[in-house]
């Protein structure tokens, strides 16, 4: 009951007497997963708020603690941690930089390839959000860490929301490379997407029954991989090749 009542208290109370105390980090280091989860939910009050509220938690040094928790065995804790990081990467480039410098982003990118499906989906949100708000230099760092491949590995997801988020992340990386990077770097990113099977999966998504997914896939191909007749599928000829 004590843990439940703690989570039920107001945001103002946390700001004044909990999250900025050293006790908050001690709770995140507890061996009791229930205590850790409750603490993460308290921190989530800030991270899912506006940019200024998220900064309160960032300034308290929470991001490195979240990165450390990505290494533990409890899947339910890792899922909440990645969800929290996805809210940080939805913020400013300065906030994204904190996640990059903490090493948490590199871990999330690796988890996107091998963790459980629900955690992988949270990883995709974290990577896609970062791809959207990143500076050109940060976008290059994301690519170096393997963000493009991690996104491509989720292009065979079953749900449309995950596919939409994934395609948006890929498009953001390609757009920033096309705008700010050298021709060789742009071509290198396109090659990475092709070599990991991403381009074939994007082509396949032109047959997706959801028109928004079809259109996003088509836009990526037309804008960043050139238009070849055999790569494009007419909307009226699309058939359902996905299991739902």
C-alpha positions as CSV (number, residue, x, y, z in Angstrom):
1,X,0.0,0.0,0.0
2,X,2.9,2.3,0.7
3,X,4.3,2.0,-2.8
4,X,0.8,2.5,-4.3
5,X,0.2,5.7,-2.3
6,X,3.7,7.0,-3.2
7,X,2.8,6.7,-6.9
8,X,-0.6,8.3,-6.4
9,X,0.9,11.5,-5.0
10,X,0.9,14.7,-7.0
11,X,3.7,15.8,-9.4
12,X,4.4,18.8,-7.3
13,X,5.2,16.5,-4.3
14,X,7.6,14.5,-6.4
15,X,9.3,17.7,-7.6
16,X,9.8,19.1,-4.2
17,X,10.7,16.1,-2.1
18,X,11.4,12.9,-4.1
19,X,12.9,12.9,-7.5
20,X,15.7,15.4,-6.6
21,X,16.7,13.5,-3.5
22,X,19.5,10.9,-3.5
23,X,16.8,8.5,-2.3
24,X,15.3,8.4,-5.8
25,X,18.5,6.8,-7.3
26,X,18.8,4.4,-4.4
27,X,15.3,3.2,-5.1
28,X,16.2,2.6,-8.7
29,X,19.1,0.5,-7.5
30,X,16.9,-1.7,-5.2
31,X,17.1,-5.4,-5.6
32,X,13.3,-5.4,-5.2
33,X,11.8,-5.1,-8.7
34,X,8.5,-3.8,-7.3
35,X,10.3,-0.9,-5.7
36,X,12.2,-0.2,-9.0
37,X,9.0,-0.3,-11.0
38,X,7.2,2.0,-8.6
39,X,10.2,4.4,-8.8
40,X,10.2,4.2,-12.6
41,X,6.5,5.1,-12.7
42,X,7.1,8.1,-10.5
43,X,9.9,9.3,-12.8
44,X,7.5,8.6,-15.7
45,X,5.3,11.4,-14.4
46,X,8.0,13.8,-15.5
47,X,9.3,12.1,-18.6
48,X,5.9,11.8,-20.3
49,X,5.2,15.5,-19.5
50,X,6.4,18.5,-21.5
51,X,10.0,19.2,-22.3
52,X,10.5,21.3,-19.2
53,X,9.1,18.6,-16.9
54,X,11.3,15.9,-18.6
55,X,14.3,18.2,-18.0
56,X,13.7,18.1,-14.3
57,X,14.3,14.3,-14.3
58,X,17.3,14.6,-16.7
59,X,18.9,17.3,-14.5
60,X,18.5,14.9,-11.5
61,X,20.8,12.4,-13.3
62,X,18.1,9.9,-14.1
63,X,19.1,9.0,-17.6
64,X,22.3,7.1,-16.7
65,X,20.3,5.2,-14.1
66,X,17.8,4.2,-16.7
67,X,20.7,3.1,-18.9
68,X,22.0,0.9,-16.2
69,X,18.6,-0.8,-15.7
70,X,18.6,-1.9,-19.4
71,X,21.1,-4.6,-18.3
72,X,18.9,-6.4,-15.8
73,X,17.1,-9.6,-16.4
74,X,13.5,-8.5,-15.5
75,X,11.8,-7.8,-18.8
76,X,9.0,-5.8,-17.2
77,X,11.5,-3.4,-15.8
78,X,13.4,-3.1,-19.1
79,X,10.1,-2.4,-20.9
80,X,9.3,0.5,-18.6
81,X,12.8,1.8,-18.9
82,X,12.8,1.9,-22.7
83,X,9.4,3.6,-22.5
84,X,10.9,6.3,-20.3
85,X,13.8,6.8,-22.7
86,X,11.4,7.1,-25.6
87,X,9.8,10.1,-23.9
88,X,13.3,11.6,-23.4
89,X,14.2,11.2,-27.1
90,X,10.9,12.8,-28.0
91,X,12.3,16.0,-26.6
92,X,15.0,18.4,-27.7
93,X,18.3,17.7,-29.3
94,X,19.9,18.5,-26.0
95,X,17.9,15.9,-24.3
96,X,18.7,13.3,-27.0
97,X,22.3,14.1,-26.5
98,X,22.1,13.0,-22.9
99,X,20.7,9.6,-23.9
100,X,23.5,9.2,-26.5
101,X,26.2,10.2,-24.0
102,X,24.9,7.9,-21.3
103,X,25.3,4.9,-23.6
104,X,21.6,4.0,-23.2
105,X,20.9,4.6,-26.9
106,X,23.5,2.1,-28.0
107,X,21.9,-0.5,-25.7
108,X,18.4,0.3,-27.0
109,X,19.5,-0.2,-30.6
110,X,21.0,-3.6,-29.7
111,X,17.8,-4.6,-27.8
112,X,15.7,-3.7,-30.8
113,X,17.3,-6.7,-32.6
114,X,17.0,-9.4,-29.9
115,X,14.6,-8.6,-27.1
116,X,11.0,-9.6,-26.7
117,X,8.5,-8.2,-29.2
118,X,6.9,-5.8,-26.8
119,X,10.2,-4.4,-25.7
120,X,11.4,-4.2,-29.3
121,X,8.4,-2.0,-30.1
122,X,9.3,0.3,-27.3
123,X,12.9,0.4,-28.6
124,X,11.6,1.4,-32.0
125,X,9.7,4.4,-30.5
126,X,12.9,5.5,-28.7
127,X,15.0,5.2,-31.9
128,X,12.4,6.8,-34.2
129,X,11.8,9.7,-31.8
130,X,15.6,10.3,-31.6
131,X,15.8,10.1,-35.4
132,X,13.1,12.8,-35.7
133,X,14.5,15.3,-33.2
134,X,18.3,14.7,-33.7
135,X,20.7,17.2,-35.0
136,X,22.6,16.3,-38.1
137,X,25.6,15.2,-36.0
138,X,23.3,13.2,-33.8
139,X,21.7,11.5,-36.8
140,X,25.1,10.5,-38.0
141,X,25.9,9.0,-34.6
142,X,22.6,7.1,-34.6
143,X,23.5,5.6,-38.0
144,X,26.9,4.7,-36.7
145,X,25.4,2.9,-33.8
146,X,23.1,0.9,-36.1
147,X,19.8,2.7,-35.8
148,X,19.0,2.2,-39.5
149,X,19.4,-1.5,-39.3
150,X,17.5,-1.7,-36.0
151,X,14.5,0.1,-37.6
152,X,14.7,-2.1,-40.7
153,X,14.5,-5.2,-38.6
154,X,11.0,-4.1,-37.4
155,X,9.6,-3.7,-40.9
156,X,8.1,-7.1,-40.7
157,X,6.0,-6.1,-37.7
158,X,2.3,-7.1,-37.7
159,X,0.7,-4.0,-36.3
160,X,0.3,-0.8,-38.4
161,X,1.3,1.6,-35.6
162,X,4.8,0.0,-35.2
163,X,5.2,-0.1,-39.0
164,X,4.3,3.6,-39.3
165,X,6.7,4.5,-36.5
166,X,9.4,2.5,-38.1
167,X,9.0,4.0,-41.5
168,X,8.9,7.4,-40.1
169,X,12.2,6.8,-38.3
170,X,13.9,5.5,-41.5
171,X,12.6,8.5,-43.4
172,X,13.9,10.9,-40.8
173,X,17.4,9.4,-41.0
174,X,17.3,9.5,-44.8
175,X,16.0,13.0,-45.0
176,X,18.7,14.4,-42.7
177,X,21.4,12.5,-44.6
178,X,20.1,13.9,-47.8
179,X,20.0,17.5,-46.4
180,X,23.2,17.7,-44.3
181,X,25.6,14.8,-45.2
182,X,28.0,14.3,-48.0
183,X,27.0,12.3,-51.1
184,X,29.2,9.4,-49.9
185,X,27.5,9.4,-46.5
186,X,24.1,9.5,-48.1
187,X,24.9,6.6,-50.3
188,X,26.5,4.7,-47.4
189,X,23.2,5.0,-45.5
190,X,21.1,3.8,-48.4
191,X,23.5,0.9,-48.8
192,X,23.1,0.0,-45.2
193,X,19.4,-0.1,-45.5
194,X,19.6,-2.2,-48.7
195,X,22.2,-4.7,-47.3
196,X,20.2,-5.4,-44.1
197,X,17.1,-6.3,-46.2
198,X,15.3,-3.0,-45.3
199,X,14.7,-1.9,-48.9
200,X,13.1,-5.2,-49.9
201,X,10.8,-5.0,-46.8
202,X,9.9,-1.4,-47.7
203,X,9.0,-2.5,-51.2
204,X,6.9,-5.3,-49.8
205,X,5.0,-2.8,-47.7
206,X,3.6,-1.4,-50.8
207,X,1.2,-4.3,-50.7
208,X,0.1,-3.5,-47.2
209,X,-3.7,-3.2,-46.8
210,X,-3.3,-0.1,-44.7
211,X,-3.2,2.9,-47.1
212,X,-1.1,5.0,-44.8
213,X,1.6,2.3,-44.6
214,X,1.5,1.8,-48.4
215,X,1.9,5.6,-48.9
216,X,4.8,5.9,-46.4
217,X,6.6,3.0,-48.0
218,X,6.1,4.5,-51.5
219,X,7.3,7.9,-50.4
220,X,10.5,6.4,-49.0
221,X,11.2,4.5,-52.2
222,X,10.4,7.5,-54.5
223,X,12.3,10.1,-52.5
224,X,15.4,8.2,-51.5
225,X,15.9,5.1,-53.6
226,X,14.8,6.3,-57.0
227,X,11.7,5.1,-58.9
228,X,11.8,1.9,-60.9
229,X,8.6,0.6,-62.4
230,X,9.2,-2.9,-61.1
231,X,9.6,-1.6,-57.5
232,X,6.2,0.2,-57.4
233,X,2.9,-1.5,-56.9
234,X,-0.3,0.2,-58.1
235,X,-2.7,0.8,-55.3
236,X,-5.5,-1.0,-57.1
237,X,-3.4,-4.1,-57.5
238,X,-2.4,-4.4,-53.9
239,X,-3.3,-7.7,-52.1
240,X,-3.1,-8.6,-48.5
241,X,0.1,-10.5,-47.9
242,X,0.3,-9.9,-44.2
243,X,-1.2,-11.9,-41.3
244,X,-3.3,-10.1,-38.8
